[in-house]
Amino acid sequence: MSTFKNSDELNQVMLNLWTEISQTPHIASPLLESKLIVTFHYRSPDGKLTIDCANGSDFNILLGDNEIKPLIELFMKAEVANEFWLGKINVPMALLSGKIVSKGPINKALALLPAIKPAFQIYPNIIAKLNQL
């Protein structure tokens, strides 16, 4: 069974998660310092989310198609994203096995993994709220 019923639900969860991340200074600061733009492409259900930290001071979260050119793009099934945020995915192994496909300098994104690990504690609460609706 999929965690997400449809694209709207997937988008809402990811938007809520990244909004919470953007408001959590010890997680957001390293992302802002990286000045990365990362787009996540999800399938089954489909979704697309871009995190734009390019100017180093604003944390912009965009759902769907946009004109922003990401430095890194990550492609995965929505369920793989769910498992990642639950702390159940080894990202280097997922990249090697093709569960996650990357485009761009993935080493820059991998360097940020320690910074976003605290978000693993945020995600279950977001999923729990979703299930209460």
N, C-alpha and C positions, 0 to 999 in steps of 0.2 A: 504494500500500500504506500502510495506517495504521501509525503508530508504536506504537500501543497495541492489543494483541490483544483486550482486554475491559476492562470497568469496573474490575475488581480491579487490573489492571496499571496503568491510568491513576491510580487512587487511590493505589497504592503509590508510584509515581513522584512524584506531587505531594506526598504526605506526606513522603517522603524529602527532596525538594527544600526544602520549607518548614521542615522540621526543621533541615536544614543552614543555611538562611538565619537561622533563629532563634538558632543557635549561633555566628553570625559577627557579632561586635559592630559592625563598620563598616557592615554592611547592616541589622542588626536595630535599631540605635539610632534611625535616622530614622523607621523604621516605628513603633516604640514611641512616639516623640515625637509622631507624627501622631495617635495615639489613635484610629485608624480601625478600623472593622470592615468587611471586604470579603468578599463571597461570590462565588466563581467557580462558574458553572454550565457544565458541559461536556456536549456531545452527540457521539455517534458515536465512541467509546462514551460512555455517560452517566456523569457524575460530579458531585460537588458538594463544595466545600471552602471553609471559612470561616476567615479569619485575623482573630483578635480581639486588638487591641492597645489596647482601650478604656481600661484603667486606667493605661497608660503604663509599666508595669513588668513585666507578664506577657505573653508571646507565646503565645497559645493557638491551636492548629490543630485544627479539627474537621472530620471527614469526614462526609458525608451530611447528612441533615436534623437540625436542632437548633432550639432556641427563641430563639436569639440574633437580634436584629434588626440586619441590616447597614445601614451608612450608604450603601455603594456595592455594587451587584451588577453583575457582568460576565458576559455570556452569549456563548459561542463554541463552535465545534467543537473537539474535543480536538486536532486537528491544527494549528489556529491557535495554541493554547496552546504546542504543541511548537515551532512556528516562532518564536513570540515568545521563548521561552527560549533558542533557538538564535541570537537576535539578528537574525532575518530579517524581522521585522514592524515596520513603522512604525505605531505605535499610533494617532496622530491620523488617518492615512489609513485604517487598519482600522476605526476608529470611523465615519469619514465614509462608507466603502463598505459598512458593515453587517457586515463580518467579525466585528467585536466590537460587541455591543450593550450599552449601559450604562444603569443606572438609578441615580440619585443624583448628587451633585456630582462629576462625573468630573474636574473641574479639580484637586480635592484628590488624586486618584489619579495624575493626570498629573504633578503636582508631585513625586511620589516616584519617578518613572522613573529619574532619575540615581542615586538611592540604591540601586535594585535591579539596576542594570546589572552590578555585579560578580558577581551570581548567574549571569549568562550563562556564566561560566567554571566554575561548579559543575555546571550542568545536564548537559553532555555526559558527565561522569563518572558521573552517576546513570544515564543512559541506557546507557552502556557496561556498568555493573554489571548492569543488567537483562538485557542481551543475553547476558551470560555465564551466566545462570541456566539 
